[in-house]
Amino acid sequence: MIKIIYANEKHFPSFHQALSIVAKERVYIEMIEAPPLEKVASFQKDLISKNGPVYYALSGDKVVGWCDVFPEENPRQSHRGGLGMGILPEFRGQGIGSQLLQKVIEHAKTFGLEKIELNVYTSNVSAVALYKKFGFEQEGLIRKYRKLDGQYFDCLAMGKFL
Ligand SMILES: CC(C)(COP(=O)(O)OP(=O)(O)OC[C@H]1O[C@@H](n2cnc3c(N)ncnc32)[C@H](O)[C@@H]1OP(=O)(O)O)[C@@H](O)C(=O)NCCC(=O)NCCS
């Protein structure tokens, strides 16, 4: 049984653990290891204090996925927000990413955001398919966006107007 909840402080260590596992896969998200717990907690707290869009998927009391949108800080760009998400490997392909994304999109609308943006590696076929399913459109292709261990990753810039 998976529950989707609004993020809260009690689950920060478990969220940090999930972030760390996905980061260490090295192929899906920007970071290759999670920042220290205190730093991650501070970013999450900041978003929660603004009632920003940030949700966790729980299996029991364990965070197995997350999705958040961080509004841009510059007031001339704060109508836009950047999306990040991840699901633990053994929980993928079960509809959890879709549930989280649905929640975050609804929340982002009521929060007053006008647009959600993200960058996704072209090699990340599942994520690109998920975003397209939810109405994100490709806005650009950034070639050789990332270089890791001598390997280049192109990325798509995608956006969805709310
Ligand atoms: C991308 C990710 C978030 C998707 O979450 P998920 O829970 O596995 O996705 P869902 O089960 O809800 O599937 C949603 C859609 O994603 C796509 N998808 C999921 N798995 C897929 C696969 N193996 N191949 C192709 N498309 C796939 C499909 O469009 C699917 O919709 P459908 O079931 O109607 O066909 C998850 O795979 C993940 O965490 N990946 C690693 C981290 C990551 O890539 N984060 C995003 C970085 S931009």
The ligand as a MOL file (V3000), in Angstrom:
LIG
                    3D

  0  0  0     0  0            999 V3000
M  V30 BEGIN CTAB
M  V30 COUNTS 48 50 0 0 0
M  V30 BEGIN ATOM
M  V30 1 C 10.7720 8.4340 -14.1160 0
M  V30 2 C 10.0810 7.9280 -12.8600 0
M  V30 3 C 9.9010 9.0770 -11.8870 0
M  V30 4 C 8.6910 7.3990 -13.2850 0
M  V30 5 O 7.9920 6.9710 -12.1220 0
M  V30 6 P 7.2080 5.6000 -12.1050 0
M  V30 7 O 6.5150 5.4630 -10.8050 0
M  V30 8 O 8.1490 4.5250 -12.4880 0
M  V30 9 O 6.1770 5.8580 -13.2850 0
M  V30 10 P 4.7060 5.2640 -13.4490 0
M  V30 11 O 4.6740 3.8280 -13.0410 0
M  V30 12 O 3.7440 6.1920 -12.8000 0
M  V30 13 O 4.5500 5.3520 -15.0100 0
M  V30 14 C 4.1540 6.5600 -15.5910 0
M  V30 15 C 4.5280 6.6330 -17.0450 0
M  V30 16 O 5.9340 6.6590 -17.1570 0
M  V30 17 C 6.3030 5.9920 -18.3470 0
M  V30 18 N 7.1010 4.8390 -17.9830 0
M  V30 19 C 7.2610 4.2740 -16.7690 0
M  V30 20 N 8.1140 3.2210 -16.8480 0
M  V30 21 C 8.4920 3.1520 -18.1370 0
M  V30 22 C 9.3710 2.3020 -18.8520 0
M  V30 23 N 10.0580 1.3120 -18.2480 0
M  V30 24 N 9.5500 2.5350 -20.1780 0
M  V30 25 C 8.8820 3.5220 -20.8080 0
M  V30 26 N 8.0290 4.3740 -20.1590 0
M  V30 27 C 7.8370 4.1690 -18.8670 0
M  V30 28 C 5.0290 5.6040 -19.0360 0
M  V30 29 O 4.6020 6.6820 -19.8400 0
M  V30 30 C 4.0920 5.4570 -17.8810 0
M  V30 31 O 2.7600 5.6420 -18.2210 0
M  V30 32 P 1.8490 4.3590 -18.6180 0
M  V30 33 O 1.9410 3.4110 -17.4600 0
M  V30 34 O 0.4980 4.9310 -18.8130 0
M  V30 35 O 2.4680 3.7930 -19.8530 0
M  V30 36 C 10.8730 6.7540 -12.2180 0
M  V30 37 O 11.1160 5.7790 -13.1690 0
M  V30 38 C 12.1880 7.1900 -11.5920 0
M  V30 39 O 12.2590 7.5320 -10.4300 0
M  V30 40 N 13.3010 7.1710 -12.3560 0
M  V30 41 C 14.6150 7.5140 -11.8100 0
M  V30 42 C 14.6980 8.9740 -11.3520 0
M  V30 43 C 14.2930 9.9250 -12.4600 0
M  V30 44 O 14.4200 9.6120 -13.6370 0
M  V30 45 N 13.7970 11.1070 -12.0790 0
M  V30 46 C 13.3920 12.1080 -13.0280 0
M  V30 47 C 14.5870 12.8810 -13.5000 0
M  V30 48 S 14.1420 14.1480 -14.6720 0
M  V30 END ATOM
M  V30 BEGIN BOND
M  V30 1 1 1 2
M  V30 2 1 2 3
M  V30 3 1 2 4
M  V30 4 1 2 36
M  V30 5 1 4 5
M  V30 6 1 5 6
M  V30 7 2 6 7
M  V30 8 1 6 8
M  V30 9 1 6 9
M  V30 10 1 9 10
M  V30 11 2 10 11
M  V30 12 1 10 12
M  V30 13 1 10 13
M  V30 14 1 13 14
M  V30 15 1 14 15
M  V30 16 1 15 16
M  V30 17 1 15 30
M  V30 18 1 16 17
M  V30 19 1 17 18
M  V30 20 1 17 28
M  V30 21 1 18 19
M  V30 22 1 18 27
M  V30 23 2 19 20
M  V30 24 1 20 21
M  V30 25 1 21 22
M  V30 26 2 21 27
M  V30 27 1 22 23
M  V30 28 2 22 24
M  V30 29 1 24 25
M  V30 30 2 25 26
M  V30 31 1 26 27
M  V30 32 1 28 29
M  V30 33 1 28 30
M  V30 34 1 30 31
M  V30 35 1 31 32
M  V30 36 2 32 33
M  V30 37 1 32 34
M  V30 38 1 32 35
M  V30 39 1 36 37
M  V30 40 1 36 38
M  V30 41 2 38 39
M  V30 42 1 38 40
M  V30 43 1 40 41
M  V30 44 1 41 42
M  V30 45 1 42 43
M  V30 46 2 43 44
M  V30 47 1 43 45
M  V30 48 1 45 46
M  V30 49 1 46 47
M  V30 50 1 47 48
M  V30 END BOND
M  V30 END CTAB
M  END
